């Protein structure tokens, strides 16, 4: 069987810390790289990407006869949302679709298929409240997905520039630890925090 050049699959987190474990590449091909309705799966060893963030990579050999074929792929793994979950955000450009797959057409020359979870390494936390009173003494959020970090407020819907009273975290930037953070939130408003 003649082989087309390998396809390298790269998953780039863009996050400064490791959040995912046990990553696996799944695709619409069999163990020999031929199109298949039964998807094959293989581990994706960890890499350090050009931006210094963790990532994962795997290479698949396809037969030359598969050139021009459209394949689908996804990355699954363990993370804050649970084990064996898709690590790719919704991809199909249709409001009713919940599919989390990527696709490519196999070329006769080598190719790399990349997925960027987060670009520019910005970790943002958006906290909104529909309450008629501010949480000026702080609102506690607890979730394992919240990283340990110092945060700065990058947007506050209650800023004076927007006609608000200025209730927010500007003078006392919050710090999260062990998945817990306390945030000052304006009444019927929101704050956006960025990890430093």
PAKETI-39849 format. One line per 10 residues: number of its first residue (from 1); for each residue x, y, z of N, C-alpha, C, O. Coordinates in steps of 0.1 Angstrom, whole numbers. Example, Ala and Ser with C-alpha at 12.3 -4.5 7.8 and 13.67 -1.06 7.14 Angstrom:
<pts>
1> 132,-57,78,123,-45,78,132,-33,78,142,-33,85; 128,-22,71,137,-11,71,129,0,79,134,11,80
</pts>
This chain:
<pts>
1> 9,-12,0,0,0,0,9,12,0,17,14,9; 7,21,-10,15,33,-11,9,43,0,-3,44,1; 18,50,7,13,59,17,15,74,12,25,77,6; 5,82,16,6,96,14,15,102,25,16,95,35; 20,114,24,27,119,35,19,120,47,6,121,47; 25,119,59,18,119,72,10,132,74,14,142,68; 0,131,82,-8,143,87,-5,144,101,-7,135,109; 0,156,105,3,159,119,-9,166,125,-13,177,119; -15,162,136,-26,168,143,-20,175,156,-14,168,164; -22,188,157,-17,195,168,-29,202,175,-37,209,169
11> -30,200,188,-40,207,197,-32,216,206,-24,212,214; -35,229,204,-28,240,211,-38,246,222,-48,251,218; -34,245,234,-44,250,245,-43,265,246,-54,271,248; -32,271,244,-31,286,246,-32,290,261,-32,301,264; -32,280,270,-34,282,284,-20,280,291,-12,271,287; -17,288,301,-3,287,307,-1,275,316,10,272,319; -12,268,320,-11,257,328,-18,245,322,-26,246,313; -14,233,326,-20,221,320,-34,219,327,-35,218,339; -44,218,318,-57,216,323,-63,203,319,-74,198,324; -57,196,309,-62,184,303,-53,172,305,-41,174,304
21> -58,161,306,-50,148,307,-56,138,298,-68,139,294; -48,128,295,-53,116,287,-59,121,274,-69,116,270; -52,130,266,-58,134,253,-57,123,243,-47,116,242; -67,122,235,-68,112,224,-73,118,212,-83,125,212; -67,115,201,-71,119,187,-81,108,182,-78,96,182; -93,112,178,-103,103,172,-105,108,158,-106,121,155; -106,99,148,-109,103,135,-117,93,127,-118,81,130; -122,98,115,-130,90,107,-122,81,97,-125,81,85; -112,74,103,-103,65,95,-101,53,104,-102,54,116; -97,42,98,-93,30,105,-78,30,109,-72,40,106
31> -73,19,114,-59,19,119,-49,20,107,-38,24,110; -54,17,95,-45,19,83,-47,32,76,-41,35,66; -55,41,82,-57,54,76,-68,54,65,-69,65,58; -75,44,63,-86,43,53,-99,49,59,-101,48,71; -107,55,50,-120,61,55,-128,50,62,-129,38,58; -134,53,73,-142,43,81,-153,50,89,-151,61,94; -164,43,90,-176,48,98,-173,46,113,-178,53,121; -164,36,116,-160,34,129,-147,41,132,-137,38,126; -147,51,140,-136,60,142,-125,53,150,-128,46,159; -113,56,146,-101,50,153,-97,61,164,-101,73,163
41> -89,56,173,-85,65,184,-70,62,187,-66,51,187; -62,73,190,-49,71,194,-45,82,204,-50,93,204; -35,79,213,-31,89,223,-24,101,216,-18,99,205; -24,112,222,-17,124,217,-7,128,228,-10,134,238; 6,125,226,16,129,236,17,144,238,14,151,229; 20,148,250,21,162,253,33,169,246,43,163,244; 31,182,242,42,190,237,42,203,244,32,207,250; 52,211,242,52,225,246,52,233,233,61,232,225; 41,241,231,39,248,219,49,260,218,56,263,228; 49,267,206,58,278,204,55,289,214,64,297,217
51> 43,290,219,39,301,229,43,297,243,40,305,252; 49,285,245,52,281,258,41,274,266,43,269,277; 30,273,259,18,266,266,18,251,262,24,247,252; 11,244,271,10,229,268,1,227,256,-8,234,253; 4,216,249,-4,211,238,-2,196,236,4,190,244; -8,191,226,-7,177,223,-6,175,208,-10,183,200; 1,164,204,3,161,190,3,146,187,7,138,195; -2,143,175,-2,129,170,0,130,155,-5,139,149; 6,119,149,8,119,135,1,106,130,2,95,136; -6,107,119,-13,96,113,-8,94,98,-7,104,91
61> -5,82,94,-2,78,81,-15,74,73,-22,66,78; -17,80,62,-28,77,53,-23,70,40,-12,74,36; -31,61,34,-27,56,21,-29,66,10,-37,75,11; -20,65,0,-20,75,-11,-34,75,-18,-39,85,-23; -41,63,-18,-54,62,-24,-65,71,-17,-75,73,-23; -62,75,-5,-72,83,3,-70,98,0,-78,106,5; -61,102,-9,-59,116,-12,-72,122,-18,-78,115,-27; -76,133,-14,-89,139,-19,-101,136,-10,-111,141,-12; -99,127,-1,-110,123,8,-111,133,20,-102,138,25; -124,136,23,-127,144,35,-128,136,47,-135,126,47
71> -120,139,57,-120,132,70,-124,142,81,-123,154,80; -130,136,92,-133,144,104,-125,139,115,-120,127,116; -122,148,125,-114,145,136,-118,153,148,-124,164,147; -115,148,160,-117,155,173,-107,151,183,-100,141,181; -106,158,194,-97,155,205,-106,153,217,-114,162,220; -104,142,224,-112,140,236,-101,138,247,-90,134,245; -106,140,260,-96,139,271,-103,142,284,-116,144,284; -96,143,294,-101,145,308,-97,159,312,-86,164,310; -107,167,317,-105,180,321,-114,185,332,-121,176,338; -115,198,335,-124,203,345,-139,199,343,-146,197,353
81> -143,196,331,-157,193,328,-160,178,329,-171,173,328; -149,170,331,-151,155,333,-142,147,324,-133,153,317; -143,134,325,-134,125,318,-140,121,304,-152,120,303; -132,119,294,-136,115,281,-145,125,274,-154,121,266; -143,137,276,-151,148,270,-143,154,258,-131,153,257; -151,159,248,-145,166,237,-138,178,242,-143,186,250; -126,180,237,-118,192,240,-118,203,229,-110,212,229; -127,201,220,-129,211,209,-143,217,211,-153,211,213; -143,231,210,-155,238,211,-163,236,199,-158,230,189; -176,240,199,-185,237,188,-179,243,175,-174,255,175
91> -179,236,164,-172,239,152,-181,242,140,-178,251,132; -192,235,139,-200,237,128,-208,250,128,-213,254,138; -208,257,117,-214,270,116,-229,269,114,-234,273,103; -236,263,123,-251,262,123,-256,262,137,-251,255,146; -266,271,140,-270,273,153,-276,260,160,-276,259,172; -281,251,152,-287,239,158,-277,228,160,-280,218,167; -265,229,155,-254,219,156,-247,219,169,-244,229,175; -245,207,175,-237,205,187,-225,197,184,-218,192,194; -222,195,171,-210,186,168,-197,194,171,-196,206,169; -188,186,176,-175,192,180,-164,186,172,-153,181,178
101> -165,185,160,-155,179,151,-149,189,141,-155,199,138; -137,186,137,-131,194,126,-130,185,114,-132,173,115; -128,191,103,-126,183,91,-115,188,82,-111,199,84; -110,180,73,-100,183,64,-101,174,51,-106,163,52; -95,179,40,-94,170,28,-79,166,27,-70,175,28; -77,153,26,-63,148,26,-57,152,13,-62,150,2; -45,159,14,-37,163,2,-27,153,-1,-24,144,7; -21,153,-13,-11,144,-17,2,148,-10,12,139,-10; 3,160,-5,16,164,2,13,164,17,1,164,21; 23,164,25,21,164,39,13,177,44,13,187,37
111> 7,175,55,-1,187,60,-2,186,75,0,175,81; -5,197,81,-7,198,96,-21,203,98,-25,213,92; -28,197,107,-42,201,111,-40,206,125,-36,199,134; -43,219,128,-42,225,141,-55,229,146,-64,233,139; -56,229,159,-67,234,167,-62,243,178,-54,239,186; -67,255,178,-63,265,189,-75,266,198,-85,272,195; -73,261,211,-84,263,220,-86,278,224,-97,283,224; -75,284,227,-74,298,232,-63,305,224,-52,300,224; -66,316,218,-55,324,212,-51,335,221,-59,340,229; -39,339,220,-33,350,228,-32,347,243,-30,356,251
121> -34,335,247,-33,331,261,-40,339,271,-35,341,282; -52,344,268,-60,352,277,-69,343,284,-77,336,278; -69,343,297,-79,336,305,-88,347,311,-83,355,318; -101,346,307,-110,355,312,-121,349,321,-124,337,319; -126,356,330,-136,351,339,-147,362,339,-145,373,342; -159,358,334,-170,367,333,-180,364,344,-185,353,345; -183,374,353,-192,372,364,-204,382,362,-201,394,362; -216,377,361,-227,386,359,-238,383,370,-238,373,376; -245,394,373,-256,393,383,-268,400,378,-268,411,372; -279,393,380,-292,399,377,-299,404,390,-311,408,389
131> -292,404,401,-298,409,413,-299,424,413,-291,431,407; -309,429,420,-311,443,421,-302,450,431,-303,462,433; -294,443,437,-284,449,447,-270,444,443,-268,433,438; -260,452,446,-246,448,443,-241,438,453,-246,437,465; -232,430,449,-224,421,458,-211,429,462,-200,424,458; -213,440,469,-201,448,472,-192,443,483,-181,448,485; -197,433,490,-189,426,500,-182,414,494,-174,407,500; -186,411,481,-180,400,474,-190,388,472,-198,386,480; -188,382,461,-196,370,457,-187,359,455,-177,360,447; -189,348,462,-179,336,461,-183,327,450,-194,322,449
141> -173,324,441,-175,314,431,-165,302,434,-154,305,438; -170,290,433,-162,278,435,-164,269,423,-175,264,421; -153,266,416,-153,257,405,-139,253,402,-130,261,402; -137,240,400,-124,234,398,-117,240,385,-105,240,384; -125,246,376,-119,251,364,-113,265,366,-106,270,357; -116,271,377,-110,284,380,-95,282,384,-92,276,394; -86,288,376,-72,286,379,-67,294,391,-73,304,394; -56,290,397,-50,298,407,-43,310,400,-34,308,392; -47,322,403,-42,334,396,-46,347,403,-56,347,411; -39,357,400,-43,371,404,-50,376,392,-46,373,381
151> -61,384,394,-70,388,383,-70,403,383,-69,410,394; -72,409,372,-74,423,370,-87,425,363,-91,418,354; -95,436,367,-107,439,360,-105,446,347,-98,456,347; -110,440,336,-108,446,323,-121,453,318,-120,460,308; -132,449,324,-145,455,320,-154,454,332,-155,444,339; -161,465,334,-171,466,345,-183,474,340,-181,486,336; -194,468,339,-206,475,333,-211,486,342,-219,495,338; -205,487,355,-209,498,364,-199,509,365,-200,517,374; -190,509,356,-180,520,356,-187,533,353,-197,534,346; -181,544,358,-186,557,357,-187,561,342,-196,568,338
161> -178,556,334,-178,559,319,-191,554,313,-195,559,303; -198,544,319,-210,538,314,-222,544,322,-233,539,320; -220,554,330,-231,559,338,-234,552,351,-244,554,357; -224,543,356,-226,535,368,-220,542,380,-215,553,379; -221,535,391,-216,540,404,-202,535,407,-196,540,417; -196,527,398,-182,523,400,-180,511,410,-169,509,415; -191,503,413,-189,492,421,-181,481,414,-186,477,403; -170,477,419,-162,467,412,-149,464,420,-148,466,432; -140,458,412,-128,452,418,-115,460,415,-104,455,417; -117,472,410,-105,480,406,-95,482,417,-83,481,414
171> -99,486,429,-89,489,440,-84,476,447,-73,477,453; -91,465,446,-87,453,453,-88,441,443,-98,434,444; -78,439,434,-79,428,425,-81,415,432,-73,412,441; -90,407,427,-92,394,434,-81,384,430,-75,385,420; -79,374,439,-70,363,437,-78,350,439,-85,349,449; -76,341,430,-82,328,431,-73,317,436,-61,318,433; -78,308,444,-69,297,449,-78,285,451,-89,286,456; -73,273,447,-80,261,449,-94,261,443,-104,256,449; -96,268,431,-109,268,425,-119,278,431,-131,277,429; -114,287,440,-123,296,447,-119,310,445,-107,313,445
181> -128,319,442,-125,333,440,-137,341,446,-149,337,445; -134,353,452,-144,362,457,-144,375,448,-133,381,448; -155,378,442,-156,389,433,-166,399,437,-177,395,441; -163,412,436,-173,422,438,-181,424,425,-175,427,414; -194,423,425,-202,424,413,-213,435,415,-220,435,425; -214,443,405,-224,454,406,-238,448,404,-240,437,399; -248,456,409,-262,452,407,-266,452,392,-262,461,385; -273,442,388,-277,440,374,-266,444,364,-268,451,355; -254,438,367,-243,441,358,-233,429,357,-236,418,362; -222,432,352,-212,422,350,-198,428,351,-196,440,349
191> -188,419,355,-174,423,354,-167,412,346,-171,400,347; -157,416,339,-148,407,332,-134,408,338,-129,419,339; -129,397,343,-116,397,349,-106,389,340,-110,379,333; -94,393,340,-83,387,332,-72,382,341,-68,390,350; -68,369,339,-57,364,348,-44,371,344,-42,373,332; -36,374,354,-24,381,351,-13,371,349,-1,374,347
</pts>
